[in-house]
Amino acid sequence: MHIWISGETVDEPMLHGFKKGKSIIFENASMNPYETRVIFKLDQEQFDSFYRQLFDLAAEVWGEIELKEVTGLGNDYGDYYDRELDNDGSASIGSESISFSPPAPHLESNRLYRFTKRKIETYLYDLRKHTSYKDSRHTAETLG
């Protein structure tokens, strides 16, 4: 399963999300992949679609997903260290957008973020606040 979010022009960022082992990778697949801050503007329908696709992908990677509030560095998606690229990156969710500071644009890496299970659970928890999904059980059946 792959996730795609694209802008209206080829110069705008394009998010590509996919499974890699026991993680989910987000990459900037646009014509300008080495930005230092990448923002994707989303309306309500796009937030719903992105949430649903990401939830499904997370369930495919890890099975049962339990959405949780951020409680500490181990599950805080805001900042992360990418061991493979030996650099820090970050992610944030706003009322009309999601954004990323990639870990290594200076290395010409197009990676935006690498999610672990703990970080995806808190990311999805916060992302859900911007969707029309209000069921707190968060299973594939309740989203369907």
Disulfide bonds with the S-S distance in Angstrom:
none
